[in-house]
């Protein structure tokens, strides 16, 4: 279940990142991306580790170079690698 949810999240964010202004309002896109970053910031250390491992596995299996780059940058871009106290 966790892997399926991670894939769904990545699919949505990948779509948003790749959308132009005609497909999605830029302000709405920013709100969604900030909302995900906030949600991720509330994950426990174990949850962050699990999601990061899933993203790494997804990146390794990804054939599309642009999507692989997105997956590799996801942990840092969405705050999974931030220090948690």
C-alpha positions as CSV (number, residue, x, y, z in Angstrom):
1,X,0.0,0.0,0.0
2,X,2.8,2.4,0.9
3,X,4.5,1.9,-2.4
4,X,1.3,2.5,-4.3
5,X,0.6,5.7,-2.4
6,X,4.2,7.0,-3.0
7,X,3.8,6.3,-6.7
8,X,0.5,8.2,-6.8
9,X,2.0,11.1,-5.0
10,X,4.9,11.2,-7.4
11,X,2.6,11.0,-10.4
12,X,0.6,14.0,-9.2
13,X,3.6,16.1,-8.4
14,X,5.3,15.1,-11.6
15,X,2.2,16.3,-13.5
16,X,2.2,19.6,-11.6
17,X,5.9,20.2,-12.1
18,X,5.5,19.5,-15.9
19,X,2.3,21.6,-16.3
20,X,2.4,24.9,-18.1
21,X,0.3,27.9,-17.2
22,X,-2.5,26.8,-19.5
23,X,-2.8,23.4,-17.9
24,X,-2.7,24.5,-14.3
25,X,-2.7,27.9,-12.6
26,X,0.8,28.6,-11.2
27,X,-0.6,29.8,-7.9
28,X,-2.5,26.6,-7.5
29,X,0.5,24.6,-8.4
30,X,2.6,26.4,-5.7
31,X,-0.1,25.8,-3.1
32,X,-0.2,22.1,-3.9
33,X,3.6,21.8,-3.8
34,X,3.8,23.7,-0.5
35,X,1.1,21.6,0.9
36,X,3.0,18.4,0.1
37,X,6.2,19.9,1.6
38,X,4.3,20.8,4.8
39,X,2.8,17.3,5.0
40,X,6.2,15.7,4.5
41,X,7.7,17.9,7.2
42,X,5.2,16.3,9.7
43,X,6.4,12.7,8.9
44,X,8.3,10.8,11.6
45,X,12.0,9.9,11.0
46,X,10.9,6.3,10.3
47,X,8.3,7.5,7.8
48,X,10.8,9.8,6.1
49,X,13.3,6.9,5.8
50,X,10.7,4.6,4.4
51,X,9.6,7.2,1.8
52,X,13.1,8.0,0.9
53,X,13.9,4.3,0.3
54,X,10.8,4.0,-1.9
55,X,11.8,7.0,-3.9
56,X,15.3,5.6,-4.4
57,X,13.9,2.3,-5.6
58,X,11.5,4.1,-7.9
59,X,14.4,6.2,-9.3
60,X,16.6,3.1,-9.9
61,X,13.7,1.4,-11.9
62,X,12.8,4.6,-13.9
63,X,13.6,4.5,-17.6
64,X,12.7,8.2,-18.3
65,X,15.8,10.3,-17.4
66,X,13.8,13.4,-16.6
67,X,11.5,11.5,-14.3
68,X,14.5,9.7,-12.7
69,X,16.0,13.1,-12.0
70,X,12.8,14.3,-10.5
71,X,12.6,11.2,-8.2
72,X,16.3,11.6,-7.2
73,X,15.7,15.2,-6.3
74,X,12.4,14.6,-4.5
75,X,13.9,13.8,-1.0
76,X,15.9,17.1,-0.9
77,X,13.3,19.2,-2.7
78,X,10.5,18.2,-0.4
79,X,12.4,18.3,2.9
80,X,12.9,14.6,3.5
81,X,16.6,15.2,4.2
82,X,16.1,18.1,6.6
83,X,17.3,17.6,10.1
84,X,14.5,16.5,12.4
85,X,14.6,17.1,16.0
